[in-house]
């Protein structure tokens, strides 16, 4: 079973709390470092902060993508309008200069 991010953090918080509560026993029986619980908590906070920053960036990316799409539509509309006007005002043999390859 693959854990999601929230479940991983929840499991890590549970582990950190239990390690801190039993550090003397774990230190004596396994040699676990005194500050292991604090290290776990620091990593959890760091990951949580990074996740928050990532979510903000995702939201900003969506906004910028939307802006880019709108500007692209605006550009396409203006280029199409220019193309129509060039076809009306310029002889066919001059269309190529405007990037128009159609011959009608």
C-alpha positions in Angstrom: 0.0 0.0 0.0 1.4 3.4 -1.0 0.9 6.1 1.6 -0.1 9.6 0.7 1.7 12.7 2.0 -0.8 13.4 4.8 -0.6 9.8 6.0 3.2 9.8 6.0 3.2 13.0 8.1 0.6 11.6 10.5 2.6 8.4 10.9 5.8 10.4 11.5 4.1 12.5 14.1 2.9 9.4 15.9 6.4 8.0 15.8 8.0 11.2 17.1 5.6 11.4 20.0 6.2 7.8 20.9 10.0 8.1 20.6 10.1 11.2 22.8 7.9 9.4 25.4 10.2 6.3 25.4 13.6 7.8 24.6 15.2 6.5 27.8 14.2 2.9 27.1 15.1 3.2 23.4 18.4 4.8 24.2 19.3 2.0 26.6 18.1 -0.9 24.4 19.0 0.3 20.9 21.4 3.2 21.4 18.9 5.6 19.8 20.1 9.2 19.9 18.6 11.5 22.6 17.5 14.0 20.0 15.8 11.6 17.5 12.3 12.8 18.5 13.3 16.4 17.9 14.9 15.5 14.6 11.7 13.8 13.5 9.6 16.8 14.5 12.0 19.2 12.6 11.7 17.1 9.5 7.9 16.9 9.7 7.7 20.7 10.1 10.1 21.2 7.2 8.1 18.9 5.0 4.9 20.6 6.0 6.3 24.0 5.2 7.6 22.8 1.9 4.2 21.3 1.0 2.5 24.6 1.8 5.0 26.5 -0.4 4.5 23.9 -3.2 0.7 24.2 -3.0 1.0 28.0 -3.3 3.3 27.6 -6.3 0.8 25.2 -7.9 -2.0 27.8 -7.5 0.3 30.5 -9.0 1.1 28.2 -11.9 -2.6 27.7 -12.6 -3.2 31.5 -12.5 -0.2 32.1 -14.8 -1.3 29.3 -17.2 -4.8 30.9 -17.3 -3.3 34.3 -18.1 -1.1 32.8 -20.8 -4.0 31.1 -22.4 -6.0 34.3 -22.4 -3.1 36.3 -24.0 -2.7 33.5 -26.5 -6.3 33.8 -27.5 -6.0 37.5 -27.8 -2.8 37.1 -29.9 -4.5 34.6 -32.2 -7.5 36.8 -32.7 -5.3 39.8 -33.6 -3.2 37.8 -36.0 -6.3 36.4 -37.7 -7.7 39.9 -38.0 -4.4 41.1 -39.5 -4.3 38.2 -41.9 -7.8 39.0 -43.2 -7.0 42.7 -43.6 -3.7 41.8 -45.4 -5.6 39.6 -47.8 -8.0 42.4 -48.5 -5.4 45.1 -48.9 -2.4 43.4 -50.4 -2.0 41.6 -53.6 -1.6 37.8 -53.4 2.1 37.9 -54.5 2.9 40.1 -51.4 1.2 37.8 -48.8 4.3 35.7 -48.2 6.0 38.6 -46.6 3.3 38.5 -43.9 3.7 34.8 -43.4 0.5 34.0 -45.3 1.0 31.0 -47.6 -2.7 30.5 -48.6 -3.4 31.5 -52.2 -7.1 32.3 -52.0 
